[in-house]
Amino acid sequence: MKTSSGRPDVRTSGRRSTLAQRDRAVIWHPCGQATDYDLVPPLEVVSARGLRLTLADGRTVLDAISSWWCKSLGHGHPRLVAALAAQAARLEHCLLANATHEPAVALAERLLALANAGQERPFAKVFYADNGSTAVEVALKLALHWQRQAGDPRRTRFAALANGYHGETVGALSVGDLGLYAEPYRPLLFPCQTLAPVPWRSGPEDPAWLDAGAEWPALEAALAPLADTLAAVVYEPVLQGAGGMRPFSPHLLCRLRAWADAHGVLLVADEIAAGLWRCGTPLASHLAPGQAQPDLAVLSKGLTGGFMPLAAVLAPTRIHDAFLAAWHENRAFLHSNTYAGNPLACAVACAALDACADEGIPSHVARHGPALRQGLAEAARTRPWLGGVRGVGMMAAVDLRRADGSPFPRLERRGWQAFRAGLERGALLRPLGDTLYLFPPLNTAPADLDLLVATLVDSAAAALA
Ligand SMILES: Cc1ncc(COP(=O)(O)O)c(C=O)c1O
């Protein structure tokens, strides 16, 4: 409702309306059914620190999913706050066409060094975008365009893994495999060959962690007829996130690499969720037992510690140089985003890399990440309604199921019940269907990891009561 001055009326029946009521009047929230907000109003977050969101009523809530997987160093990290403020005082934004600045260059240098360490196929250039979906589109366009400029214009098709998720723009939806997200837009999407589902592994302790021998023949058979027309194969390396938090064997990346090399196909690794130490290594692709560096790697989310929207596509010399020519030959890659390489975002990203190094994030993940999957596995031993415990790095997941192992009917919305129970118990869980998972900041303290596991299990039990 508006006042005569045109401003929103902050009173309802004589009382001041709450933020949640004002929100309901004007905000169209992402990724959900608006009527759910009648049952569960949005959390009124006033501040946040580390793992914890502080609400207007003084309660704190554990951000168990790092605010959609991006808060890799938790909320309000002082070093990142300082870097942002310092950069804002110097240069908040300028375009990256015909201009450059220290944060963009420094970040590119550092990302290349990180991604190339120990790898035989180095990346050489960084192309910036301002969100994950757009960066996936950049990689798809680069792959297609490169194939043409490298002399193979027949290569216009893409293949992607079943259960993959790559974002919400039309191209990213085209190579994704989450029907619900894409279905209404089918008429807009381009064809993409979805490969056979890849069986998940419970984690690095799984005896078949480093052996994709069983699933490779089906994938290879599906790829074979496309060998002459594919521009690229697109995948989330090692950890499929939105498709159900499914870790798969890193060995599969070696198989894909060898196949792609043999057939002139590019590999596009969407490292947006899995990269930057979420799975324990700088790139999740580095978990491959052997060389499996992709041709294009896409980073976002934790890149800025979740402070600012930023994404980067890493490319090798052979791809970059195929776009070099005299101006009139029209071979340039003309993609542009206004905020590509924004100085604030790049400066915070550099600070996030500093913090990761100085605070020993890789060893923290290696040492304490397993506690998540071990805690869930321990709980599942005596609770038949928890099944399929799995995890890698600082992520662990479990499925709610009936005691006989079968899934609950979708309409029962057990995951949603667990989400509501989680909020009552002080944790923001946000399951994927009936899959409950923990994706906390990489620097979460061991006691908080235990608290997250206990709260998840307790919430799951409440959802089944
Ligand atoms: C693997 C993966 N790719 C792409 C995206 C899309 O990123 P954004 O939400 O920044 O567009 C996501 C987001 O969850 C993701 O998990």
The ligand as an SDF file (V2000), in Angstrom:
LIG
                    3D

 16 16  0  0  0  0  0  0  0  0999 V2000
   28.0300  -25.2420  -10.4420 C   0  0  0  0  0  0  0  0  0  0  0  0
   27.3140  -23.9440  -10.6160 C   0  0  0  0  0  0  0  0  0  0  0  0
   27.4030  -23.2980  -11.7850 N   0  0  0  0  0  0  0  0  0  0  0  0
   26.8110  -22.1130  -11.9830 C   0  0  0  0  0  0  0  0  0  0  0  0
   26.0590  -21.5200  -10.9890 C   0  0  0  0  0  0  0  0  0  0  0  0
   25.3940  -20.1860  -11.2420 C   0  0  0  0  0  0  0  0  0  0  0  0
   26.0610  -19.1750  -10.5760 O   0  0  0  0  0  0  0  0  0  0  0  0
   25.2900  -17.7720  -10.3130 P   0  0  0  0  0  0  0  0  0  0  0  0
   24.2150  -18.0670   -9.3300 O   0  0  0  0  0  0  0  0  0  0  0  0
   26.3520  -16.8550   -9.7880 O   0  0  0  0  0  0  0  0  0  0  0  0
   24.7560  -17.3290  -11.6270 O   0  0  0  0  0  0  0  0  0  0  0  0
   25.9230  -22.1630   -9.7600 C   0  0  0  0  0  0  0  0  0  0  0  0
   25.1080  -21.5740   -8.6920 C   0  0  0  0  0  0  0  0  0  0  0  0
   24.7010  -22.2340   -7.7560 O   0  0  0  0  0  0  0  0  0  0  0  0
   26.5590  -23.4130   -9.5740 C   0  0  0  0  0  0  0  0  0  0  0  0
   26.4630  -24.0890   -8.4200 O   0  0  0  0  0  0  0  0  0  0  0  0
  1  2  1  0
  2  3  1  0
  2 15  2  0
  3  4  2  0
  4  5  1  0
  5  6  1  0
  5 12  2  0
  6  7  1  0
  7  8  1  0
  8  9  2  0
  8 10  1  0
  8 11  1  0
 12 13  1  0
 12 15  1  0
 13 14  2  0
 15 16  1  0
M  END
$$$$
